Amino acid sequence: MNELSLHILDIVQNSIKANSTLVKIIINEDHQNDLYTISIIDNGYGMDSKTLSEVADPFFTTRTTRKVGMGVSLFKMACEMADGFFSIESEVNVGTKVCSTFKNSHIDRAPLGDIEDTISILILNDKNIDIYYEHVVNGKKFVFDTVEIKQVLDGIPFTNYDVIMWIKSNIKDGIDTIQEEE
């Protein structure tokens, strides 16, 4: 995967399969310390200690359709190739937190990519899950929260074309605004 947003999509798909009702995606760009951090936190089933110890192994999966699970291991590898570090914490019936920190200026750090498309796909993927997206650039924050958006929409579905186009535009404009202020 050559964009971080695709790694995020893959990890959040795991959260959806774990019956999460809330997934938080937090990106923190700290230029002063040359760090780029992505945290994905869910309230799904969580993992026991045995599963947690094996989850980053590409030859481990809980799927029955194939014998490899590359998502977590590829995300971890992308992080470590950019002089970063990766962690995953999980507790059964509480949820899971995946955190990756990259050296921001590292030549091998993949670009974020089209995060607005990723968030839109996740929103359209499952109507019973709320997505909280926070993007911070040197302390300046943009937040997109489907809980708040649902209240404003007052029953208009996310599948409405105008709504999904607004979501994409809102996320892109929000990120552009905090990045331009630098």
C-alpha positions in Angstrom: 0.0 0.0 0.0 1.5 3.3 -1.1 -0.8 5.6 0.9 -1.3 5.8 4.6 -5.1 6.3 4.1 -5.2 2.8 2.6 -3.6 1.3 5.8 -6.2 3.2 7.8 -9.0 1.8 5.7 -7.7 -1.7 6.2 -7.3 -1.3 10.0 -10.7 0.2 10.4 -12.2 -2.7 8.4 -10.9 -4.9 11.2 -12.7 -2.6 13.7 -15.9 -3.0 11.7 -15.5 -6.8 11.7 -15.0 -6.6 15.5 -18.5 -5.0 15.8 -17.2 -1.6 16.8 -19.8 1.2 17.1 -17.2 3.9 17.3 -13.9 4.2 15.6 -11.6 7.2 16.3 -8.9 8.0 13.7 -6.4 10.6 15.0 -3.6 11.9 12.9 -1.0 14.2 14.5 1.6 16.0 12.4 4.2 17.4 14.7 6.7 19.2 12.4 8.8 20.6 15.2 9.6 17.0 16.5 9.5 15.5 13.0 6.8 13.1 13.9 3.7 11.9 12.1 1.4 9.8 14.2 -1.7 7.8 13.3 -3.9 6.3 16.1 -6.9 4.2 15.4 -9.0 3.4 18.4 -12.2 1.3 18.5 -14.7 -0.1 21.0 -15.0 -3.5 19.3 -14.6 -7.0 20.7 -10.9 -6.6 21.4 -8.4 -9.4 21.4 -7.1 -11.8 24.0 -3.4 -11.8 24.8 -2.7 -14.8 22.5 -4.3 -13.1 19.4 -2.7 -9.8 20.3 0.8 -11.4 20.3 0.2 -12.9 16.9 -1.7 -10.1 15.1 1.4 -8.5 13.5 2.5 -11.8 12.0 1.6 -11.8 8.2 0.9 -15.6 8.5 -1.7 -15.1 11.1 -5.4 -14.3 10.4 -8.7 -14.9 12.0 -10.3 -15.2 8.5 -11.4 -18.6 7.2 -11.1 -17.6 3.5 -7.3 -17.4 3.4 -4.4 -18.2 5.6 -2.6 -14.8 5.6 -3.5 -11.5 7.2 -1.3 -8.7 5.8 -3.0 -5.6 7.0 -1.5 -5.1 10.4 1.9 -6.4 9.4 2.1 -4.1 6.3 1.2 -1.1 8.4 3.8 -2.0 11.0 6.4 -2.5 8.2 5.6 0.9 6.6 6.0 2.5 10.0 9.3 0.9 10.8 10.7 1.6 7.3 10.3 5.3 8.1 12.2 5.1 11.3 9.0 4.8 13.3 7.5 2.6 15.9 4.3 0.7 16.0 2.1 -0.5 18.9 -1.1 -2.3 19.3 -3.1 -2.6 22.6 -6.3 -4.5 23.0 -8.6 -5.8 25.7 -11.4 -8.2 25.3 -14.9 -6.5 25.3 -13.2 -3.1 25.5 -11.5 -2.5 22.1 -8.3 -2.0 20.3 -5.8 0.8 19.8 -3.3 0.8 17.0 -0.7 3.5 17.0 2.0 4.2 14.5 4.5 7.0 14.6 6.7 7.8 11.6 9.6 10.1 11.2 7.7 12.8 9.2 10.6 13.8 6.9 11.7 10.2 6.2 11.9 9.5 2.5 10.1 6.2 3.0 7.1 7.7 4.8 4.2 7.2 2.5 1.9 10.2 1.9 -1.5 10.3 3.6 -3.3 10.0 0.3 -7.0 10.7 -0.1 -8.2 10.5 3.5 -11.5 12.2 2.6 -12.3 9.2 0.3 -11.2 6.8 3.0 -13.5 8.4 5.6 -16.4 8.5 3.1 -16.0 4.8 2.2 -16.0 3.9 5.9 -19.1 6.0 6.5 -20.9 4.4 3.6 -19.6 0.9 4.6 -21.6 0.6 7.8 -24.5 2.8 9.0 -24.2 1.5 12.5 -20.7 2.8 13.1 -19.7 6.3 14.1 -16.4 7.7 12.8 -14.5 10.3 14.7 -11.7 11.8 12.6 -9.2 14.3 14.1 -6.3 15.8 12.2 -3.8 17.9 14.1 -1.0 19.9 12.5 1.3 21.5 15.0 -1.4 21.9 17.5 -4.1 23.2 15.1 -7.0 20.8 15.0 -9.7 19.8 12.5 -12.4 17.4 13.7 -15.1 15.5 11.7 -17.5 13.5 13.8 -20.4 11.5 12.4 -22.3 11.8 15.7 -22.5 15.5 15.2 -23.2 15.3 11.5 -26.1 12.8 12.1 -27.8 15.4 14.4 -27.5 18.1 11.7 -28.7 15.9 8.9 -31.8 15.0 11.0 -32.5 11.7 9.2 -31.0 12.5 5.8 -28.9 9.4 5.0 -25.2 9.5 4.4 -25.8 7.7 1.1 -27.4 10.9 -0.3 -25.1 12.1 -3.1 -25.0 15.7 -1.9 -24.2 14.6 1.7 -21.3 12.4 0.7 -19.9 15.1 -1.6 -20.2 17.6 1.3 -18.4 15.2 3.6 -15.5 14.8 1.2 -15.2 18.5 0.6 -15.5 19.4 4.4 -12.7 17.0 5.3 -10.4 18.2 2.5 -11.1 21.9 3.2 -10.6 21.3 7.0 -7.2 19.6 6.5 -6.1 22.2 3.9 -7.0 25.0 6.3 -4.9 23.7 9.2 -2.0 22.9 6.9 -2.1 26.4 5.2 -1.9 28.1 8.6 1.7 26.7 9.0 
